[in-house]
Amino acid sequence: MKPIDKTIYLASKSPRRRELLRQIGIDFELLLLRSDGPRGADVTEEVLAAEAPAAYVERVAREKAAFAWNLVQRRHLRPRTVLTADTTVTIDGAILGKPADRAEAVAMLEQLSGRTHQVLTAVAVQHAEFSGQITQVSNVRFGVLSAAAIAAYCATLEPYDKAGGYGIQGPAAAFIEHIEGSHSGIMGLPLYETAQLLRQAGLPLP
């Protein structure tokens, strides 16, 4: 069964992903998954033992899409395409998630200072019999960061809801010497790849 309109369900709490979808004219309704509470998260974002960064983001995005599509069916919602995404930062093979506190945020930025790391965003789309996924990888090089710059940044709210402890769309843009890849992918939703997936799912995009 093909999508019957251009509106999708976005299963993400990220305001950046909402902004990016609006940028390319995609209408959406939010279908939020539970991330905490007495019953725990709907989909765990914990890294499995020996799980590689690409395998991790792909699994989480895929599981979120499957769970969200199941919600559509269970709640008898209008059968629109579901879109989910997951982003992680990796350096030296290690996954840098969202810092839990100031000390962890400082440690992450010290690790990224003066070096190149990778930002991986996996996008998953599901609608009835269609299930598609794509992963975009960008290389990001930070300039050398002073202790004062790191301390000032970590004194704000910026690092704490972002993989790797920074967001390219905020003040941390001043840390970035060079990128190779997708600016929107680093923000959390690679628009070129996302549009490709939505077309494959049957949405009437130009």
C-alpha positions as CSV (number, residue, x, y, z in Angstrom):
1,M,0.0,0.0,0.0
2,K,1.5,3.3,-1.1
3,P,1.4,6.5,1.0
4,I,-1.8,8.5,0.4
5,D,-0.4,11.9,1.0
6,K,2.8,13.8,1.4
7,T,2.7,14.1,5.2
8,I,4.9,11.7,7.2
9,Y,5.2,10.7,10.8
10,L,8.5,11.8,12.3
11,A,9.5,9.6,15.3
12,S,12.1,11.9,16.7
13,K,12.3,14.5,19.5
14,S,15.0,16.5,17.8
15,P,14.1,20.1,17.0
16,R,16.9,20.1,14.4
17,R,15.3,17.3,12.4
18,R,12.0,19.1,12.4
19,E,13.7,22.2,11.1
20,L,15.5,20.3,8.4
21,L,12.4,18.6,7.1
22,R,10.6,22.0,6.9
23,Q,13.6,23.2,4.9
24,I,12.8,20.8,2.1
25,G,9.0,21.2,2.4
26,I,8.2,17.9,4.1
27,D,5.0,18.0,6.1
28,F,5.0,15.8,9.2
29,E,3.3,14.9,12.4
30,L,5.2,13.9,15.5
31,L,5.0,10.3,16.7
32,L,7.1,10.4,19.7
33,L,8.6,7.2,21.3
34,R,9.1,6.9,25.0
35,S,12.7,7.4,26.0
36,D,12.4,6.9,29.8
37,G,9.8,6.4,32.5
38,P,8.8,3.5,34.7
39,R,8.5,1.1,31.7
40,G,11.8,2.2,30.2
41,A,12.5,3.3,26.7
42,D,10.5,2.0,23.7
43,V,13.8,1.4,21.9
44,T,17.1,1.1,23.8
45,E,19.9,3.4,22.7
46,E,22.5,1.4,24.6
47,V,25.5,0.3,22.7
48,L,25.8,-3.5,22.5
49,A,29.0,-5.3,23.3
50,A,31.6,-5.0,20.5
51,E,29.0,-3.1,18.4
52,A,30.6,-1.0,15.6
53,P,29.5,2.7,15.3
54,A,27.8,2.1,11.9
55,A,26.0,-1.1,13.1
56,Y,24.9,0.8,16.2
57,V,23.2,3.8,14.4
58,E,21.7,1.5,11.8
59,R,20.2,-0.8,14.4
60,V,18.8,2.0,16.5
61,A,17.2,3.8,13.5
62,R,15.8,0.5,12.2
63,E,14.3,-0.5,15.5
64,K,12.8,2.9,16.0
65,A,11.1,2.8,12.6
66,A,9.7,-0.7,13.2
67,F,8.4,0.3,16.7
68,A,6.9,3.5,15.3
69,W,5.1,1.7,12.4
70,N,3.8,-0.8,14.9
71,L,2.3,2.1,16.9
72,V,0.6,3.4,13.8
73,Q,-1.1,0.0,13.4
74,R,-1.9,-0.5,17.0
75,R,-3.4,3.0,17.4
76,H,-5.2,2.7,14.0
77,L,-3.6,5.9,12.8
78,R,-3.7,7.1,9.3
79,P,-1.2,4.9,7.4
80,R,1.5,7.5,6.7
81,T,5.2,6.8,6.1
82,V,7.3,6.7,9.3
83,L,10.8,8.3,9.4
84,T,13.3,7.9,12.1
85,A,17.0,8.7,12.4
86,D,19.9,8.2,14.8
87,T,23.2,10.1,14.9
88,T,26.5,9.3,16.6
89,V,30.0,10.6,16.7
90,T,33.0,8.3,16.6
91,I,36.7,8.7,17.0
92,D,39.4,6.0,17.3
93,G,36.6,3.5,16.9
94,A,34.8,4.7,20.1
95,I,31.2,5.9,20.1
96,L,30.7,9.3,21.7
97,G,27.0,9.7,22.8
98,K,25.3,12.5,24.6
99,P,27.4,13.6,27.6
100,A,25.8,12.9,30.9
101,D,27.5,15.8,32.8
102,R,30.0,18.6,32.5
103,A,33.0,16.4,33.1
104,E,32.0,14.0,30.3
105,A,31.3,16.9,27.9
106,V,34.7,18.5,28.6
107,A,36.4,15.1,28.1
108,M,34.7,14.6,24.7
109,L,35.7,18.0,23.4
110,E,39.3,17.5,24.6
111,Q,39.3,14.3,22.7
112,L,38.0,16.0,19.5
113,S,40.3,19.0,19.8
114,G,42.7,19.3,16.8
115,R,41.6,16.0,15.3
116,T,39.2,14.6,12.7
117,H,36.2,12.5,13.8
118,Q,33.3,11.0,12.0
119,V,29.6,11.8,12.3
120,L,27.2,9.0,11.3
121,T,23.5,9.5,10.8
122,A,21.3,6.5,9.9
123,V,17.9,7.3,8.4
124,A,15.1,4.6,8.4
125,V,11.8,4.8,6.6
126,Q,8.9,2.4,6.9
127,H,5.4,2.2,5.3
128,A,3.5,-1.1,5.0
129,E,5.6,-3.4,2.9
130,F,8.3,-0.8,2.3
131,S,11.3,-0.7,4.6
132,G,14.4,1.3,3.6
133,Q,17.5,2.6,5.3
134,I,20.6,4.6,4.5
135,T,23.6,5.8,6.5
136,Q,25.5,9.0,5.8
137,V,29.1,9.5,7.1
138,S,30.8,12.9,7.4
139,N,34.4,13.7,8.4
140,V,34.7,16.7,10.7
141,R,38.0,18.3,11.8
142,F,38.1,20.5,14.9
143,G,40.8,23.1,15.4
144,V,42.8,23.0,18.5
145,L,40.5,24.1,21.4
146,S,41.7,26.0,24.4
147,A,40.8,25.0,27.9
148,A,38.9,28.3,28.2
149,A,36.9,27.7,25.1
150,I,35.9,24.2,26.2
151,A,35.0,25.5,29.7
152,A,32.9,28.3,28.3
153,Y,31.0,26.0,25.9
154,C,30.4,23.4,28.6
155,A,29.0,26.0,30.9
156,T,26.0,26.4,28.4
157,L,23.2,23.9,27.7
158,E,24.6,23.2,24.2
159,P,26.6,20.0,24.7
160,Y,24.1,17.9,26.7
161,D,21.5,16.8,24.2
162,K,23.9,16.2,21.3
163,A,26.0,13.2,20.3
164,G,29.7,14.0,20.8
165,G,28.8,17.0,23.0
166,Y,28.4,19.6,20.3
167,G,26.1,20.8,17.5
168,I,27.3,22.2,14.2
169,Q,24.4,24.6,14.0
170,G,25.3,26.4,17.3
171,P,28.3,28.2,18.8
172,A,30.5,25.0,18.3
173,A,30.5,25.9,14.5
174,A,33.5,28.1,15.5
175,F,35.4,25.0,16.5
176,I,35.1,23.3,13.1
177,E,38.0,23.8,10.8
178,H,36.8,21.5,7.9
179,I,34.0,19.2,7.0
180,E,33.8,16.6,4.3
181,G,30.3,15.2,3.8
182,S,26.8,16.5,4.6
183,H,26.2,19.6,6.8
184,S,22.6,18.5,7.3
185,G,23.8,14.9,8.1
186,I,26.0,16.3,10.8
187,M,23.0,18.2,12.2
188,G,21.1,14.9,12.4
189,L,19.3,14.4,9.1
190,P,21.1,14.2,5.7
191,L,18.5,15.8,3.4
192,Y,19.7,14.4,0.1
193,E,19.6,10.8,1.4
194,T,16.3,11.4,3.3
195,A,14.6,12.7,0.1
196,Q,15.8,9.6,-1.8
197,L,14.3,7.3,0.8
198,L,11.0,9.1,0.9
199,R,10.7,8.9,-2.9
200,Q,11.4,5.2,-2.7
201,A,8.7,4.8,-0.2
202,G,6.3,6.4,-2.7
203,L,5.9,10.0,-1.4
204,P,5.2,12.4,-4.3
205,L,8.3,14.5,-4.0
206,P,9.7,16.5,-6.9
